[in-house]
Amino acid sequence: MKNRVFLVSNIFPLYRRAIWKKLAKSSFFEIEFFFNLYNPMGVKPFQEFQDFSNYSKLHFCKGVWFFNKILFWQTRIVNAALMSKYDTIILGGDMYNLSIWLSAVISRLRKKKVVFWSHGFYGNELFLKKLIRHVFYCISNDHLLYSELAKERMIKKGFKKENLHVVYNSLEFKNQNRFYKKLKKEKNTISFFENNSLPLLIYTGRLIKEKKVDLLINAVIELNNEDKKYNLLIVGDGPKRQYLESLLKKSSSHNIFFYGSCYNEEEISRLIFFSNLMVSPGNIGLAAIHSLTYGTPVLTHNNLLNQMPEVESIKENINGNLFIENSLESLKLEIKKSISFNFNKKKCRKIVKKKYNANFQIKVLNSVINQL
């Protein structure tokens, strides 16, 4: 008889579509998904539920959010943990979610396998927060982690190595790879600038304070006032857009173009593929994987305590570089260095093909779920 699995997530983010579909089609276990439809986090949600195989296994929950940032409670999952038949429950490792605590404890008392899918320790927690997180993580049998660094931190906290599994993160590599192969045969038609022959920098993501896009804009303005000239394409939208556009008053704006938000993969694939460098001056997450998938190197800051797990995908002078966090001069220097470096698209893509894809993730999940 197949192992029956419950997977609980705060939402169903669009970027998880590939791995969730693979999980739904797995021949090794039967899975049901629990998640909230309401999404205040600014993450693009998956909405084409009728096209999702095993649609009957999707369970929509309601959540209680604090200030639209912290999910405190999800309906249905405690009742499911208490009353339903299942062998393994995979829970988002969010210690602020009381329903996760209760579901995990109930599942352990029922002798079910509990797996947390989380960031692990961030490394910058204060004492009390670190202590509570440690107690919380001790409830789980196994942990799915986004990075090797997270695994190292968990081991240092006394967690057993054999219960820690790095699953990384992924987008839709199969579909994106199809666009990549097509773009290799095409010519660059990006023409948003006065001089389209200049090296092209690109930023993709939300325009929010944490992403520090103002630092990038100021770096490009200063570089263009010096001896080097660059174009900058900003793809995304958010509450800081008006402020960021106001920065262009300092200088001529013909080298910086605000593209707006874009969720059409074929469209954004072209923008990334024909860019020379992806620059994310704040923390970088799946934007790094998105860029490397199309063979475009990545530049972001070097403070791992303020970074997302995907920063591990960046290998200096192989598929990108790092600059000193918040340093305008360091950012300018690394932009010039990265643009002059002859990055190879195949080498940039290598780590995505090896680790940051749904095929790799499903192997890890199959192993953990069916582990005795």
C-alpha positions in Angstrom: 0.0 0.0 0.0 1.3 3.5 -0.9 2.4 5.9 1.7 -0.2 8.6 2.2 1.1 12.1 2.5 -0.3 15.5 3.6 1.6 18.6 2.5 0.7 21.8 4.2 1.8 25.2 2.9 0.8 28.8 3.7 -0.1 29.4 0.0 0.4 27.7 -3.3 3.0 30.0 -4.9 3.3 29.9 -8.7 7.0 29.0 -8.6 6.0 25.7 -6.8 3.8 24.5 -9.7 6.5 22.2 -11.2 7.4 20.4 -8.0 3.8 20.1 -6.8 2.7 18.6 -10.1 5.5 16.1 -9.9 4.4 15.2 -6.3 0.8 14.8 -7.4 1.9 12.4 -10.1 4.3 10.4 -8.0 4.0 6.6 -8.2 5.6 6.1 -4.8 3.0 7.8 -2.6 -0.4 9.5 -2.6 -0.4 13.1 -1.6 -3.0 15.8 -0.6 -2.2 19.5 -0.4 -3.5 22.1 2.1 -3.0 25.8 1.6 -4.6 29.2 1.8 -6.1 31.0 -1.2 -5.7 34.4 0.4 -2.2 35.7 -0.2 -1.1 39.0 1.2 2.6 38.4 0.8 3.0 39.7 -2.8 4.0 36.3 -4.1 2.4 35.3 -7.4 -0.1 32.5 -6.6 -1.0 29.5 -8.7 -4.6 29.8 -9.7 -5.2 27.3 -12.6 -6.6 24.7 -10.2 -8.7 22.9 -12.7 -5.6 22.2 -14.8 -3.9 20.6 -11.8 -3.8 16.8 -11.9 -5.4 15.3 -8.8 -7.5 18.5 -8.3 -9.6 16.7 -5.8 -6.6 16.4 -3.5 -6.3 20.2 -3.2 -7.7 21.5 0.1 -8.3 25.2 0.5 -7.8 26.6 3.9 -8.6 30.0 5.6 -5.9 31.8 7.5 -5.6 34.3 10.3 -2.9 36.8 9.5 -1.3 39.5 11.7 -0.8 42.7 9.8 -0.9 40.7 6.5 2.6 39.4 7.2 2.5 36.7 9.8 0.2 33.6 9.4 -1.0 32.7 12.9 -3.6 30.0 12.1 -4.8 27.8 9.2 -8.2 26.1 9.3 -8.6 22.4 8.4 -5.0 21.2 9.1 -5.4 20.5 12.8 -8.6 18.6 12.2 -6.9 16.7 9.3 -3.9 15.9 11.6 -6.3 14.7 14.3 -8.9 12.8 12.3 -7.5 11.8 8.9 -5.7 8.7 7.7 -2.1 9.5 6.6 1.4 8.3 7.1 3.5 11.4 6.6 2.8 15.1 7.1 5.0 17.7 5.5 4.6 21.1 7.2 6.0 24.5 6.4 8.5 25.2 9.3 6.9 28.5 10.4 7.1 28.7 14.2 4.6 31.7 14.2 1.9 29.4 13.0 0.2 27.9 16.0 -1.8 25.4 13.8 1.6 24.0 12.6 2.7 23.4 16.2 -0.5 21.6 17.1 -0.6 19.6 13.8 3.0 18.5 14.3 2.5 17.5 18.0 -0.7 15.6 17.2 1.0 13.8 14.3 3.9 12.7 16.5 1.5 11.5 19.2 -0.3 9.5 16.5 3.0 7.9 15.5 3.0 9.6 12.1 6.1 10.9 10.4 6.5 14.7 10.6 8.7 16.6 8.1 9.4 20.3 8.3 10.1 22.1 5.0 11.9 25.3 6.0 14.9 27.7 6.0 16.2 26.2 9.3 18.1 28.6 11.4 18.8 32.0 9.8 21.9 32.6 11.9 20.9 36.1 13.1 18.2 35.1 15.6 18.3 36.6 19.1 18.5 34.2 22.1 14.8 33.8 22.8 13.8 33.5 19.2 16.6 31.0 18.6 15.5 28.9 21.7 11.8 28.8 20.6 12.9 27.8 17.1 15.1 25.1 18.4 12.2 23.6 20.5 9.9 23.9 17.5 12.3 22.1 15.1 12.7 19.3 17.7 9.1 18.2 17.1 9.9 17.1 13.6 11.4 13.7 12.5 13.0 15.1 9.4 13.8 18.4 7.8 13.8 19.5 4.2 16.1 22.5 3.9 16.8 25.0 1.1 20.6 25.2 1.5 23.8 23.5 2.6 24.4 26.4 5.0 21.1 25.7 6.7 22.1 22.1 7.1 25.4 23.1 8.7 23.6 25.4 11.1 21.2 22.6 12.1 24.1 20.2 12.7 25.8 22.8 14.9 22.6 23.0 16.9 22.7 19.3 17.6 20.3 17.9 15.0 21.3 14.6 13.4 22.8 14.8 9.9 20.8 11.8 8.7 17.6 13.7 9.4 18.6 16.8 7.4 17.9 16.8 3.7 18.8 19.7 1.3 16.1 20.0 -1.2 17.1 23.4 -2.6 14.4 25.3 -4.6 13.2 25.3 -8.2 11.2 27.1 -10.9 9.9 25.4 -14.0 13.2 24.3 -15.6 11.7 22.0 -18.2 9.6 24.8 -19.7 12.4 27.4 -19.3 14.9 25.1 -20.9 12.7 25.0 -24.0 12.8 28.8 -24.2 16.6 28.8 -23.7 17.2 26.5 -26.6 15.0 28.6 -28.8 16.7 31.9 -27.8 20.2 30.5 -28.6 19.1 30.6 -32.3 17.7 34.1 -32.2 19.1 37.6 -32.4 18.9 40.2 -29.6 15.9 42.5 -30.3 15.9 44.4 -26.9 15.6 48.1 -27.8 14.5 50.2 -24.9 17.5 52.5 -24.8 19.0 55.3 -26.8 22.1 53.2 -27.3 21.1 49.5 -27.3 24.7 48.3 -27.9 25.8 49.1 -24.3 26.2 46.3 -21.8 22.8 45.5 -20.3 22.2 45.0 -16.6 18.8 43.6 -15.4 17.0 43.5 -12.1 13.9 41.3 -11.7 11.7 41.3 -8.6 9.4 43.4 -6.5 10.3 47.1 -6.0 10.4 47.1 -2.2 12.8 48.6 0.3 14.5 45.3 1.1 15.7 44.8 -2.5 17.7 48.1 -2.4 17.1 48.9 -6.1 18.0 52.5 -5.3 21.6 51.4 -4.7 21.7 49.8 -8.1 20.2 52.9 -9.8 22.7 55.2 -8.1 25.5 52.9 -9.1 24.5 53.0 -12.8 24.0 56.7 -12.7 27.5 57.2 -11.3 29.1 54.7 -13.7 27.5 56.4 -16.6 28.8 59.8 -15.4 32.3 58.3 -15.4 34.1 56.4 -18.1 31.9 53.3 -18.4 28.4 53.3 -19.8 25.6 50.7 -19.1 21.9 50.2 -19.7 19.7 49.1 -16.8 16.4 47.2 -17.3 14.2 47.1 -14.2 11.5 44.3 -14.4 9.0 44.4 -11.7 6.6 46.6 -9.7 5.9 47.6 -6.1 5.4 50.3 -3.6 8.9 51.9 -4.2 8.5 52.4 -7.9 7.6 56.1 -7.8 10.5 56.8 -5.5 12.9 54.9 -7.7 11.7 56.7 -10.8 12.3 60.0 -9.0 16.0 59.1 -8.7 16.3 59.4 -12.5 15.9 63.2 -12.1 19.5 63.3 -11.0 20.7 62.2 -14.4 19.5 61.6 -17.9 17.1 58.6 -17.9 17.9 57.2 -21.3 20.1 54.5 -19.8 17.5 53.2 -17.3 14.1 51.7 -18.2 11.3 50.6 -16.0 9.6 47.6 -17.8 7.0 46.9 -15.1 5.8 43.6 -13.9 5.9 40.6 -16.2 4.6 37.0 -15.6 4.9 35.8 -19.2 7.8 33.4 -19.1 8.5 33.6 -22.9 8.6 37.4 -22.6 10.8 37.5 -19.5 13.1 34.7 -20.8 14.2 37.0 -23.7 14.9 39.9 -21.3 17.1 37.8 -19.1 18.8 35.8 -21.8 20.0 38.9 -23.7 21.1 40.7 -20.6 24.8 40.7 -19.6 24.3 40.6 -15.9 21.5 40.1 -13.3 22.1 42.5 -10.4 20.2 42.2 -7.1 21.6 44.7 -4.6 19.4 43.4 -1.7 18.7 39.8 -0.9 18.4 37.5 -3.8 16.1 34.5 -3.9 14.8 32.6 -6.9 15.8 35.5 -9.2 19.2 34.0 -9.1 18.0 30.6 -10.3 15.8 32.3 -12.9 18.8 34.2 -14.3 21.2 31.3 -14.2 18.7 29.1 -16.0 19.1 31.4 -19.0 22.9 31.5 -18.7 23.0 35.1 -17.3 25.5 35.6 -14.5 24.3 37.1 -11.2 25.7 39.8 -8.9 24.4 40.3 -5.3 25.8 41.2 -1.9 28.1 39.0 0.3 26.4 39.1 3.7 24.9 35.6 4.1 23.1 36.6 7.3 20.9 38.9 5.1 20.6 36.7 2.1 18.2 34.1 0.8 19.2 30.4 0.4 19.6 30.7 -3.4 22.7 32.8 -2.9 24.5 29.5 -2.6 24.0 28.9 -6.3 26.4 31.8 -7.1 30.0 30.7 -7.6 32.4 33.7 -8.0 34.0 34.0 -11.5 32.0 31.0 -12.7 28.4 32.2 -12.8 28.5 35.5 -10.9 30.1 37.6 -8.2 29.5 39.2 -4.8 29.9 42.8 -3.6 30.2 44.2 -0.1 26.7 44.7 1.3 25.4 48.3 1.0 28.7 49.6 -0.5 28.1 51.7 -3.6 31.8 51.7 -4.5 32.0 47.9 -4.2 28.8 47.5 -6.3 30.3 49.7 -9.0 33.6 47.8 -9.0 31.9 44.4 -9.2 29.6 45.5 -12.1 32.6 46.6 -14.1 34.5 43.5 -13.2 31.6 41.2 -14.0 30.8 42.8 -17.3 34.5 42.6 -18.4 34.6 38.9 -17.4 33.9 36.3 -20.1 31.1 34.2 -18.4 30.1 31.0 -20.2 26.4 30.4 -20.4 26.8 26.7 -20.1 28.8 27.0 -16.9 26.2 29.5 -15.5 23.5 27.0 -16.1 25.3 23.9 -14.7 24.3 24.3 -11.0 20.6 24.7 -12.0 20.6 21.6 -14.1 22.3 19.7 -11.3 20.4 20.8 -8.1 17.9 23.6 -8.5 15.2 21.8 -10.4 12.1 19.8 -9.7 13.6 16.5 -10.8 16.3 16.8 -8.1 13.7 17.8 -5.5 11.4 14.9 -6.2 14.3 12.4 -5.7 15.0 13.9 -2.3 11.3 14.0 -1.3 10.8 10.4 -2.5 13.7 9.3 -0.4 12.5 11.2 2.7 8.8 10.1 2.5 9.6 6.4 1.9 12.4 6.3 4.4 11.8 3.7 7.1 
